[in-house]
Amino acid sequence: MLALNSALARLRALSGPARLAAIAGVALLAVFAIVAATVARPDRVALFAQPLHSEQLAEVQEQLASWNVPFTPTADNVVVDAGRRNDLLLRLSLAGVPHEHVETSGEVLAAVGALTPQAVIDAQTRNGLAGDIEVALRSVNGVDDARVIVAPAEHAEFSDQSDRPATASVRLRLHPGASLSHDAVAGIRRFVAASVAGLEPHDVTILDDRGVALGDDGSDGNDAGALQNALQSALDQALGAGATIVRVHAEYASVTSEERDTRRTPVNGGPIARSTQSETYRGSGKQYSKSAEQDDRGSDTHETVAHADSGSIARISTAVFVDASRVADLAQVHDLAAATVGFDPRRGDELTVQAVEFHRDVQQKRDAWFLLYGAIVPLLPALAIVAGLLAFGRYAMPGIAAVAKSAIERDAVARTSAMVSGYAPARVRGALEGEPPHAAAAIISALPAATAAAVLELYPSHEREAIVRRMQRAHAPVVPSIDEILEHHA
């Protein structure tokens, strides 16, 4: 504020014309600054050629913000620097952003009118419902995109037909390297079934981006992959990376099974039941008797029922290959693997740990000469260029310096000759005072003969003889004339 008041005070102290000139200068400076800022500011264009929907715009803005890319949001697009547009479009395409727009129930039913046939309304309702499910599945961890097809239930119209339940097909595109666990697949199946009226979870088919069915029977093997990754990670941390190779295979129950175990315990510690039998025969009296006795003293009955649902783990087979040159205690590896995968011998699990010789590529021995060679070879082009420049400077610089010196001297002689061409001989002699004989000879040679003779007479005899000797010396130009070249090659 003080600086502004001081500037205004100085402006008021100026005279009228000076004040106008100062204001005009400030205005021109401001205009120049505005023009410079406008020119320096990069061109900004819309990132996409077509307008985006609201969910697509939110995706793009979130991705650009994560990349720290400056942008300006609009109602249906984003504005970025024109120079970065192609690069950003490529990066967004590789990242799968934005997703294709999916019409939800609200958008689909908004086009329904009073005269729309019921069949069309039902089809649009199913499409909108599928869109709602697809948008919801995109938020599942590991799922990049989803496609859902819903087939409605059909009721039998004739006696020889049967009802067909509602079904749904889901295709999931997963993130690169991502996988869904058994529980995640089951959760997706229940979510889709709960979203469609009359749809049961077992009527939902789920495929991944490879076309592999993800089912409750665990055929996708993702739980086995999780166990394998967990065991491999544990062994790598305990024994070092590359010391073990782990493979895990899980088998899942395809049907629901039930096992009952009934046990009877006797009361009072005695036997539960007792049976006695006696038989006698008297020959003299011809008498025969037979008696049987059974005694059941009761028992306590305990019944155990075990259920195995479809999709539960039926058996796990684990194989661990140990590098024989690095690990010696296989028992510890066996115990660690059993604890990690949940080894259960009653379930029929198998766990094999073996020491094998790992294959290793033979590495070439690299001595000091090899390292020196590797350090010098990349520098050879630069060294060759430097050597060439030094050689060029060594052999060409004297000639170039001589040519430059000669050119400078000729230019100086020409300027001096033009300057003294109209002077009197005495004045010319004064201008040449202190010049070496060869320079004086060059300047005097350019003068008219009478002026040159008069100037030479003004020199002492010894200087005059030196100048004359140089004036009589044959001239050898650096570049021969065209006539000399033609005569030489004739």
Secondary structure, DSSP 8 states (H G I E B T S, - for coil): -HHHHHHHHHHHHS-HHHHHHHHHHHHHHHHHHHHHHHHHS--EEES-SS---HHHHHHHHHHHHHTT---EE-SS-EEEEGGGHHHHHHHHHHHT-S------HHHHHHT--TT--HHHHHHHHHHHHHHHHHHHHTTSTTEEEEEEEEE--B---STT---B--EEEEEEEE-TT----HHHHHHHHHHHHHHSTT--GGGEEEE-TTS-B--TT-TT-HHHHHHHHHHHHHHHHHH-TTSEEEEEEEEE-SS-EEEEEEEEEEGGGS-SEEEEEEEEEETTTTEEEEEEEEEE--EEEEEEEEEE-TTSEEEEEEEEEEETTT---HHHHHHHHHHHHT--GGGT-EEEEEEE-----------HHHHHHHHHGGGHHHHHHHHHHHHHHHHHHHHHHHHHHHHHHHHHHHHHHHHHTTS-HHHHHHHTTT--HHHHHHHHHTS-HHHHHHHHHTS-HHHHHHHHHHHTS----SS--HHHHHHHH-
